[in-house]
Amino acid sequence: GARGAPRGGGAPPVLGGLCMALHDEADTLLVDEARVPLVLAQAEGTAAESAFYRDALAIARGLAAGEDYLPVGDGRRFELTPRGRGRLAPWPVSSDQLLGHRAHRESAVELALVAMHGLQRDRDYVLRDGQVVLVDETTGRAARGRAWAAGLHQLLEWKEGVPASRRNRTVTQSTYQRFFPSYLRLGGASGTLVEARAELRSIYGLEVVVIPPRVPSQVQTLRFRLLSDEAALWASVATEARSLCEAGRSVLIGTETVAQSEALSTVLAARSLPHQVLNARQDQQESRLIAAAGRAGSVTVATSMAGRGTDIHCDPDVLQRGGLHVILCQANSSARIDRQFMGRTGRQGQPGTVRRMLAADAALLRRWWPGWWLRLLARSDTPSRLLELTLSIAQRRQSFTNRNERVKLSQTTEYAERELT
């Protein structure tokens, strides 16, 4: 806390040192969420700037994919082609030095393309109470109070037809990698820290201590299944969920996005299978939905928000019949996140089962493997071990990419601080 100066003058107030930080689910905070900076921002913006971004969005809507712009990197960013840049010529040039600059106009249109095609409703954000609310990529929860910078948030609001807020200006920023080591004592706990051991040591100077479980695990992992597409995946998931419900089990199904959870819900409803959906739209009902998830015959469809810090208590008759069954339909960037969700069953030595089911067109698989290989694997006789190896390689590649992003972010911030001091 701040220490006040003595009355009558003296030394100015100073901020006391950061003493101790203890993190629950430490790897989520220190690793998974460390790809974005910690930003302190305040609202600003003018009517002229709002009109400028509206014009950029209108122009972006008239551009042709593959001719006027091309995807860059992971497909969520876009770059104008020479023809696309030429399409900006009719746009009246502002007298403002920034808004009228050619490069700024082009980057504004490229940002509008991100809002239109790179960010998707019910995957990256949801609409709630007439507002665009970000969905945390790691936890799957609605992240109220967060906003995209540089006009992107306002572009999304205009795209969705909701009242636009004021653009945020970054006042200052830091990184998780630089902020948390400032504590005199830093520690935390999680059930999935081992895989992040090297990064926790090199970035934060933290060693990982493994505490063995009090009782051995009784969870059984069933055969990995890869389906040809999402339609086949949801049909298969619905069939298995019904079979288990009729046997008196409880079922938790994990999907990657809000949109996927609702698509599966539609399939389950069409088959008259009662179920509950837990995603960023229903996060205010989370405790009620989780409380009912362990009852006999219950089916809960959830995004990653059910994979962290969630204890699903099964009824005694459910435990006698085999416990909670988890169907994981997520292809996460890290195997740690998979283990977090699968760890919802078999708590404290209770029985439980887990099965992974994926669609061959899952985004992570498509990013790192050619389509012909995935179609080949989608055959019914593919060995589970080969499917696991294919997913593992994709996750290792993506984890390596994400770690490079974290290192680059930390180095960029350190360089900027050094240059400004």
C-alpha positions as CSV (number, residue, x, y, z in Angstrom):
1,G,0.0,0.0,0.0
2,A,1.0,3.7,-0.2
3,R,2.8,5.2,2.7
4,G,1.5,8.8,3.3
5,A,4.0,11.6,3.8
6,P,4.2,13.3,7.2
7,R,2.0,16.3,7.7
8,G,3.7,19.6,6.8
9,G,5.8,18.2,3.9
10,G,8.6,15.8,3.8
11,A,9.2,12.9,1.4
12,P,6.4,12.2,-1.2
13,P,4.3,9.0,-0.9
14,V,5.9,5.9,-2.2
15,L,4.5,2.5,-3.0
16,G,5.4,-0.3,-0.7
17,G,7.1,-3.4,-2.1
18,L,5.2,-6.4,-3.5
19,C,5.5,-8.9,-0.7
20,M,3.8,-12.2,-1.6
21,A,1.6,-13.7,-4.4
22,L,0.1,-17.2,-4.2
23,H,-1.7,-18.3,-7.4
24,D,-4.4,-20.9,-7.7
25,E,-4.2,-22.6,-11.1
26,A,-0.7,-21.1,-11.4
27,D,0.1,-22.4,-14.9
28,T,-3.0,-20.7,-16.3
29,L,-2.0,-17.3,-15.1
30,L,1.8,-17.5,-15.4
31,V,2.0,-19.4,-18.7
32,D,-1.3,-19.6,-20.7
33,E,-2.4,-16.0,-20.1
34,A,1.1,-14.6,-20.4
35,R,0.9,-14.2,-24.2
36,V,-0.9,-10.8,-23.9
37,P,0.5,-7.8,-22.0
38,L,-1.0,-6.3,-18.8
39,V,-2.5,-3.0,-20.0
40,L,-3.7,0.0,-18.2
41,A,-6.0,2.0,-20.6
42,Q,-8.4,4.8,-20.6
43,A,-11.2,5.8,-23.0
44,E,-10.6,8.5,-25.6
45,G,-11.4,9.1,-29.2
46,T,-13.1,11.8,-31.4
47,A,-16.0,12.0,-33.7
48,A,-13.7,12.3,-36.6
49,E,-11.8,9.1,-35.6
50,S,-15.1,7.2,-35.2
51,A,-16.1,8.3,-38.7
52,F,-12.7,7.2,-40.0
53,Y,-13.1,3.7,-38.7
54,R,-16.7,3.4,-39.9
55,D,-15.4,4.3,-43.4
56,A,-12.7,1.7,-43.1
57,L,-15.3,-1.0,-42.1
58,A,-17.5,0.0,-45.1
59,I,-14.5,-0.3,-47.5
60,A,-13.5,-3.7,-46.0
61,R,-17.0,-5.0,-46.6
62,G,-16.6,-4.4,-50.3
63,L,-13.2,-6.2,-50.7
64,A,-12.9,-9.6,-52.3
65,A,-11.0,-12.4,-50.5
66,G,-8.0,-13.7,-52.4
67,E,-8.0,-10.7,-54.7
68,D,-8.0,-7.6,-52.5
69,Y,-6.6,-9.2,-49.3
70,L,-4.9,-12.3,-48.2
71,P,-4.7,-14.1,-44.8
72,V,-1.5,-13.8,-42.8
73,G,-0.1,-16.2,-40.1
74,D,-2.9,-18.1,-38.3
75,G,-5.6,-16.7,-40.6
76,R,-6.9,-14.2,-38.1
77,R,-4.9,-11.3,-39.7
78,F,-5.1,-10.0,-43.2
79,E,-2.9,-8.0,-45.6
80,L,-4.1,-5.9,-48.5
81,T,-2.8,-6.8,-52.0
82,P,-1.8,-4.1,-54.5
83,R,-5.3,-4.3,-56.0
84,G,-6.8,-4.0,-52.5
85,R,-4.7,-0.9,-51.8
86,G,-5.9,0.6,-55.0
87,R,-9.5,0.1,-53.9
88,L,-8.9,2.7,-51.2
89,A,-8.3,5.5,-53.8
90,P,-12.0,6.7,-53.8
91,W,-11.9,7.1,-50.0
92,P,-11.7,10.9,-49.3
93,V,-8.4,11.8,-47.6
94,S,-8.8,13.4,-44.2
95,S,-6.9,16.7,-43.5
96,D,-5.8,15.1,-40.2
97,Q,-2.1,14.2,-40.4
98,L,-2.7,10.7,-38.9
99,L,-6.1,9.9,-40.3
100,G,-5.0,11.1,-43.8
101,H,-1.8,9.1,-43.9
102,R,-1.7,6.4,-46.5
103,A,-0.2,3.7,-44.2
104,H,-2.7,4.4,-41.4
105,R,-5.6,4.2,-43.8
106,E,-4.4,0.8,-45.1
107,S,-3.8,-0.6,-41.6
108,A,-7.3,0.6,-40.5
109,V,-8.9,-1.4,-43.4
110,E,-6.8,-4.4,-42.5
111,L,-8.0,-4.0,-38.9
112,A,-11.6,-3.9,-40.2
113,L,-10.9,-7.2,-42.0
114,V,-9.9,-8.7,-38.7
115,A,-13.1,-7.6,-37.1
116,M,-15.1,-9.0,-40.0
117,H,-13.3,-12.3,-40.7
118,G,-10.6,-12.9,-38.1
119,L,-12.7,-12.6,-34.9
120,Q,-15.9,-14.7,-34.7
121,R,-18.9,-14.3,-32.5
122,D,-19.4,-17.1,-30.0
123,R,-15.8,-18.0,-30.4
124,D,-13.8,-14.9,-29.6
125,Y,-16.6,-12.8,-28.1
126,V,-20.3,-12.9,-27.2
127,L,-23.0,-10.4,-27.2
128,R,-24.4,-9.7,-23.8
129,D,-26.8,-6.9,-22.8
130,G,-26.1,-5.1,-26.0
131,Q,-22.4,-5.2,-25.5
132,V,-19.5,-7.0,-27.1
133,V,-17.8,-9.1,-24.4
134,L,-14.5,-10.9,-24.9
135,V,-14.3,-14.6,-24.2
136,D,-11.1,-15.5,-22.4
137,E,-9.2,-17.9,-24.7
138,T,-7.9,-20.0,-21.8
139,T,-10.8,-20.2,-19.4
140,G,-13.7,-19.9,-21.8
141,R,-15.3,-17.3,-19.5
142,A,-16.7,-13.9,-20.4
143,A,-14.0,-11.3,-19.7
144,R,-16.0,-8.2,-18.7
145,G,-13.9,-5.0,-18.5
146,R,-11.5,-6.2,-21.3
147,A,-11.5,-4.6,-24.7
148,W,-9.4,-4.8,-27.9
149,A,-7.3,-1.8,-28.5
150,A,-6.5,0.4,-31.6
151,G,-10.2,0.7,-32.7
152,L,-10.7,-3.0,-33.1
153,H,-13.4,-3.2,-30.3
154,Q,-15.4,-0.4,-31.9
155,L,-15.2,-2.0,-35.3
156,L,-16.6,-5.2,-33.8
157,E,-19.4,-3.2,-32.2
158,W,-20.3,-1.6,-35.5
159,K,-20.1,-4.9,-37.2
160,E,-22.6,-6.4,-34.7
161,G,-24.9,-3.3,-34.7
162,V,-24.5,-2.5,-31.0
163,P,-23.8,1.0,-29.5
164,A,-20.1,1.8,-29.9
165,S,-17.9,2.6,-26.9
166,R,-15.0,5.0,-26.9
167,R,-11.6,3.7,-28.2
168,N,-9.1,2.8,-25.4
169,R,-5.7,4.4,-25.3
170,T,-2.9,2.5,-23.7
171,V,-1.5,4.5,-20.7
172,T,1.1,1.9,-19.8
173,Q,1.7,-1.8,-20.1
174,S,3.8,-4.5,-18.7
175,T,4.0,-8.3,-19.0
176,Y,3.2,-11.2,-16.6
177,Q,6.8,-12.3,-17.0
178,R,8.1,-8.9,-15.7
179,F,5.4,-8.2,-13.1
180,F,5.1,-11.3,-11.0
181,P,8.9,-11.8,-10.4
182,S,8.7,-8.4,-8.7
183,Y,7.1,-10.1,-5.7
184,L,9.5,-11.0,-2.9
185,R,7.8,-14.4,-2.5
186,L,6.0,-16.0,-5.5
187,G,4.3,-19.4,-5.6
188,G,1.2,-21.3,-6.5
189,A,-0.4,-24.6,-7.1
190,S,-2.0,-26.6,-10.0
191,G,-2.6,-30.1,-11.0
192,T,-0.9,-29.5,-14.4
193,L,2.4,-27.8,-13.6
194,V,4.9,-30.4,-14.6
195,E,4.7,-29.8,-18.4
196,A,5.5,-26.1,-17.8
197,R,8.4,-26.8,-15.4
198,A,11.2,-25.5,-17.7
199,E,9.4,-22.2,-18.5
200,L,8.5,-21.6,-14.9
201,R,12.1,-22.0,-13.9
202,S,13.6,-19.9,-16.7
203,I,11.1,-17.0,-16.6
204,Y,10.0,-16.8,-13.0
205,G,12.8,-18.7,-11.2
206,L,10.3,-21.1,-9.7
207,E,10.9,-24.8,-9.1
208,V,8.0,-27.3,-9.4
209,V,7.4,-29.7,-6.5
210,V,5.3,-32.8,-7.3
211,I,3.0,-34.0,-4.6
212,P,1.6,-37.5,-5.3
213,P,-2.1,-38.1,-5.1
214,R,-3.5,-39.3,-1.8
215,V,-5.2,-42.2,-3.4
216,P,-4.5,-43.9,-6.8
217,S,-6.5,-42.9,-9.8
218,Q,-9.3,-45.1,-11.0
219,V,-10.0,-43.2,-14.2
220,Q,-10.1,-45.3,-17.4
221,T,-9.2,-43.7,-20.7
222,L,-11.2,-45.1,-23.6
223,R,-10.3,-45.3,-27.3
224,F,-9.6,-42.1,-29.1
225,R,-12.1,-41.5,-31.9
226,L,-11.6,-39.1,-34.9
227,L,-14.7,-38.3,-37.0
228,S,-14.8,-36.9,-40.5
229,D,-16.3,-33.6,-39.6
230,E,-18.3,-31.8,-36.9
231,A,-21.6,-33.1,-38.0
232,A,-20.4,-36.7,-37.6
233,L,-18.7,-35.7,-34.3
234,W,-21.9,-34.4,-32.7
235,A,-23.9,-37.4,-33.9
236,S,-21.3,-39.7,-32.3
237,V,-21.2,-37.7,-29.1
238,A,-25.0,-37.7,-28.8
239,T,-25.2,-41.5,-29.3
240,E,-22.6,-42.1,-26.6
241,A,-24.1,-39.6,-24.2
242,R,-27.6,-41.3,-24.5
243,S,-26.1,-44.7,-23.9
244,L,-24.4,-43.7,-20.7
245,C,-27.3,-41.7,-19.4
246,E,-29.6,-44.8,-19.9
247,A,-27.0,-46.7,-17.8
248,G,-27.3,-44.3,-14.9
249,R,-24.0,-42.4,-15.5
250,S,-23.5,-38.6,-15.7
251,V,-21.8,-37.1,-18.7
252,L,-19.6,-34.0,-19.1
253,I,-18.9,-32.9,-22.7
254,G,-16.2,-30.4,-23.5
255,T,-16.3,-28.2,-26.6
256,E,-13.8,-25.6,-27.8
257,T,-16.2,-22.6,-28.4
258,V,-19.6,-21.2,-27.4
259,A,-20.8,-21.9,-31.0
260,Q,-19.8,-25.5,-30.8
261,S,-21.5,-26.0,-27.4
262,E,-24.7,-24.6,-28.9
263,A,-24.4,-26.7,-32.1
264,L,-24.1,-29.8,-30.0
265,S,-27.0,-28.7,-27.8
266,T,-29.1,-28.4,-31.0
267,V,-28.3,-32.0,-31.9
268,L,-29.0,-33.3,-28.4
269,A,-32.3,-31.4,-28.3
270,A,-33.3,-32.9,-31.7
271,R,-32.8,-36.3,-30.2
272,S,-34.9,-35.4,-27.1
273,L,-31.9,-35.8,-24.8
274,P,-32.2,-33.5,-21.8
275,H,-29.0,-31.5,-21.1
276,Q,-27.5,-28.3,-19.7
277,V,-25.2,-25.9,-21.5
278,L,-22.4,-24.1,-19.6
279,N,-20.5,-21.4,-21.6
280,A,-19.7,-17.7,-21.6
281,R,-23.4,-16.9,-22.1
282,Q,-24.5,-18.9,-18.9
283,D,-21.5,-18.2,-16.7
284,Q,-23.7,-16.5,-14.1
285,Q,-25.5,-19.9,-13.6
286,E,-22.2,-21.8,-13.3
287,S,-22.6,-23.0,-9.7
288,R,-26.1,-24.2,-10.3
289,L,-25.2,-26.1,-13.5
290,I,-22.1,-27.7,-11.9
291,A,-24.1,-28.8,-8.8
292,A,-26.5,-30.8,-11.1
293,A,-23.7,-32.2,-13.3
294,G,-23.1,-35.3,-11.2
295,R,-26.6,-36.6,-11.0
296,A,-27.7,-39.8,-12.7
297,G,-28.7,-39.3,-16.3
298,S,-27.4,-35.7,-16.5
299,V,-25.6,-34.4,-19.5
300,T,-23.6,-31.1,-19.3
301,V,-22.1,-29.5,-22.4
302,A,-19.4,-27.0,-21.5
303,T,-16.6,-25.0,-22.8
304,S,-13.2,-24.8,-21.1
305,M,-14.7,-22.8,-18.2
306,A,-15.7,-26.2,-16.7
307,G,-12.1,-27.4,-16.8
308,R,-10.6,-25.3,-14.1
309,G,-11.1,-25.4,-10.3
310,T,-14.4,-27.2,-10.8
311,D,-15.4,-30.2,-8.5
312,I,-18.3,-32.2,-9.9
313,H,-19.8,-34.2,-7.1
314,C,-21.4,-37.4,-8.3
315,D,-24.3,-39.1,-6.6
316,P,-23.5,-42.4,-4.9
317,D,-25.5,-44.4,-7.4
318,V,-23.5,-42.7,-10.2
319,L,-20.3,-43.8,-8.6
320,Q,-21.5,-47.3,-8.3
321,R,-22.2,-47.4,-12.0
322,G,-18.7,-46.1,-13.0
323,G,-18.8,-42.4,-12.1
324,L,-18.7,-39.3,-14.3
325,H,-17.9,-39.8,-18.0
326,V,-16.0,-37.0,-19.8
327,I,-16.1,-36.7,-23.6
328,L,-13.4,-34.2,-24.6
329,C,-14.1,-32.6,-28.0
330,Q,-11.4,-29.9,-27.7
331,A,-8.1,-29.8,-29.6
332,N,-6.4,-27.4,-27.2
333,S,-3.0,-25.8,-27.9
334,S,-1.5,-27.6,-24.9
335,A,-1.9,-31.1,-23.5
336,R,-2.0,-29.4,-20.0
337,I,-5.4,-27.9,-20.9
338,D,-6.7,-31.3,-22.0
339,R,-5.7,-32.8,-18.7
340,Q,-7.4,-29.9,-16.8
341,F,-10.7,-30.8,-18.4
342,M,-10.3,-34.6,-18.2
343,G,-9.4,-34.1,-14.5
344,R,-13.0,-33.3,-13.7
345,T,-13.7,-37.0,-13.4
346,G,-12.1,-39.4,-10.9
347,R,-11.6,-36.8,-8.2
348,Q,-10.1,-38.1,-5.0
349,G,-9.8,-41.7,-6.2
350,Q,-13.4,-42.0,-7.4
351,P,-14.1,-44.1,-10.5
352,G,-14.6,-42.3,-13.9
353,T,-14.0,-42.6,-17.6
354,V,-12.7,-40.3,-20.3
355,R,-12.9,-40.5,-24.1
356,R,-11.5,-38.0,-26.6
357,M,-13.5,-37.4,-29.8
358,L,-12.4,-34.9,-32.4
359,A,-13.4,-33.8,-35.9
360,A,-10.8,-34.1,-38.6
361,D,-11.4,-30.5,-39.5
362,A,-10.5,-29.2,-36.0
363,A,-8.6,-25.9,-36.3
364,L,-5.5,-27.1,-34.5
365,L,-5.2,-30.3,-36.6
366,R,-5.8,-28.4,-39.8
367,R,-3.1,-25.9,-38.9
368,W,-0.3,-28.4,-38.5
369,W,-1.4,-31.4,-40.7
370,P,-2.4,-31.7,-44.3
371,G,-6.0,-32.5,-45.1
372,W,-5.3,-35.8,-46.8
373,W,-3.6,-37.2,-43.6
374,L,-6.5,-36.2,-41.4
375,R,-9.0,-37.7,-43.8
376,L,-6.9,-40.9,-43.8
377,L,-6.9,-41.0,-40.0
378,A,-10.7,-40.5,-39.8
379,R,-11.2,-44.1,-40.9
380,S,-12.8,-46.3,-38.2
381,D,-9.9,-48.7,-38.0
382,T,-7.1,-46.1,-37.2
383,P,-5.2,-47.2,-34.1
384,S,-5.8,-44.9,-31.1
385,R,-2.1,-44.6,-30.6
386,L,-1.6,-43.0,-34.0
387,L,-4.4,-40.5,-33.4
388,E,-2.8,-39.6,-30.1
389,L,0.6,-39.1,-31.7
390,T,-0.9,-36.9,-34.4
391,L,-2.6,-34.7,-31.9
392,S,0.5,-34.6,-29.6
393,I,2.7,-33.4,-32.5
394,A,0.2,-30.6,-33.3
395,Q,0.0,-29.5,-29.7
396,R,3.8,-29.5,-29.3
397,R,4.2,-27.3,-32.4
398,Q,1.5,-25.0,-31.2
399,S,2.9,-24.8,-27.7
400,F,6.3,-24.0,-29.1
401,T,4.8,-21.2,-31.2
402,N,2.9,-19.8,-28.1
403,R,6.1,-19.9,-26.0
404,N,7.9,-18.0,-28.7
405,E,5.2,-15.4,-28.6
406,R,5.5,-15.1,-24.8
407,V,9.3,-14.7,-25.1
408,K,9.0,-12.2,-27.9
409,L,6.5,-10.1,-25.9
410,S,8.7,-10.1,-22.9
411,Q,11.8,-9.1,-24.9
412,T,9.9,-6.3,-26.7
413,T,8.7,-4.9,-23.4
414,E,12.1,-5.1,-21.9
415,Y,13.7,-3.4,-24.9
416,A,11.1,-0.6,-24.8
417,E,11.6,0.0,-21.1
418,R,15.4,0.1,-21.6
419,E,15.2,2.6,-24.5
420,L,12.9,4.9,-22.5
421,T,15.0,5.1,-19.4
